[in-house]
Amino acid sequence: MLHLISLVVIALSLGCAAGQDLRRVDDTELIQLLTGSSNVVVLFNKNNCQRCVEYENMVTKIRAQLEETLSAIVVQSVDSNLVSIYDPSKEPALVFFRRGIPILYHGEINDDEILDFFNDNLEPAVKELSDDNFEHLTQASSGATTGDWFIFFSSAECTVCQRLYAVWESVGGKLKRKLNIARMNSLESGISTAKRLGVLESPAFIFLRQGKMYKYSAKQYSPEAFVQFAEKGYTQSHPQPVPAIPSAVNEFLGPLQSYIAAENITSLATLGIFALVVLFFVGKKVAKIFGSEPAKTKNKSK
C-alpha cells in the first residue's frame, strides 16, 4: 500500500513538472504572436545545447512570474529561422517583445537578473533622432549639456542593422541611467547629420561626449561589447571634434565645390564661359531695344 502511494505521488509530481514545461511554437505560430498586441517572452533554443537546457530550466522556473509581472505570454522556439533577426550570436537567446519591440537579455542565467532586467525595461529606452531634433536634443556642438550620447546609424537597406534592433535596445536598457542611447536613419531622416559626422556606411556607431566624438570601429556587435565601449572603451579610440553645424550657404555650395574639385572642372569652366557669352549678347540686345524706344516716340510726335 505504501509502495502504491509512493508511485502515485511520483506520477503526480511528473505530471505537474510536465505541465510546467515551456510551450513550444513553430515560426508560423511565433510570427502570429509577435504581430499581435500582447507582450511575449521568447526563448530561442536548439537541440544538443547544454546552455540552452540551463536557460530552459531557468525560464520554466520563473515563467509564472514573467507572465504576471510583464503581462506576457512565455514560449520557446527550437531551431527557429527567426533567431538571427534578434540575436546575431544565435541560440540560446532570450528576447522580450514589448508589443512588438524586442529587447535581448544579456547577463547571467539568474532568475532575479532576468526578472529585474525585463521589469525595468517595460518601455523602450532607445531615443529616435533625426536631422530636425539632433542638435536640440544632443547639444553636440556646444559640449553636450544633455549628457553623453551613443548613437546607432542604420538604414532600411542594411540587413545587419535590422538584426541589431534587439541588441541596441538591450544596450539602451543597460545604460539608460548613465547616458543617452539613440538611433538614426542615415539615409533618410538623419542623412544630413550622418554626412556632418562623416558616417559613410551602415551600421555605424558614434559616441558623443563633451564636444568630442568617438567612433566605434570594432566588428563585435554584442550588448557586452557596446556597453564596455560606452563605459570606458571609448577612451582608447581617437577623439575628433564634433563638426560645426553647416550654414545654409555651405549646404548649397558643398556639392558644387566637390564637383569643381573633381574631374569636371574643365567642363564647368567651359559652361561658365558659354553662359557669360550668352548673357553678354542678351544684355546688348535688351539695351538696344530699350535704348531705341525714346527715338520711336519722338518720330511719332512729329
C-alpha angles and dihedrals in degrees: 000000000000089000091053092051090051091053091050091051091050091048092050090049091051090048092052092047090050090050089055095055114120114261111250120220132184123227094268093054091044093054090051090052094047094049091053128085097256130102109248132194112201127190109200107207139168135203124266093024119128095195089051089056090051091051092047092052091049096047090046089053094053099032094110091051092048091050093048103041097037097034085229141147110235119209141149130226118202121207091351122179089216099064095089089059090065104028121024089198089059128205133053095039127154113202130180114206111203101199088321099321109113129214121185119222114228121180142067123332090256127137096219093047093050093047094045094047096050094041090050091053105047087131127046115265098195115100122217114231130190138173088267097058104022100098094036093054101035101034083207097164096047097052104277103278087176092062134258120325130206109195130194113205111205140162137203091244093057113094093189089054092057090053092054096058095097091039092054091048086054090053089049091050092052098045105030093110093050105042145344120280116198145167132214135186103234095196101042129018093010101038097116093048091047090054091046092054094042097250104161101167144018136283097038130156127202128183115207120201130162097336094316130102128212121196120219102223101169119109093220105114100183126122090241093055094048093046092049091051094049094047099047113327094088089071088071093059128079112264121221129193114258105253115248120254106273115242122238090254092053090047088056098040097040097085090041092052091049090050093050091050090054129072093283093078092105096050090047091052091050091048090050093052091048091050091051092051092050091048090050095054094042089051092051091049093050091047091051093051094049092040093056096047097085091052092057091051091051094053091050092056092058 
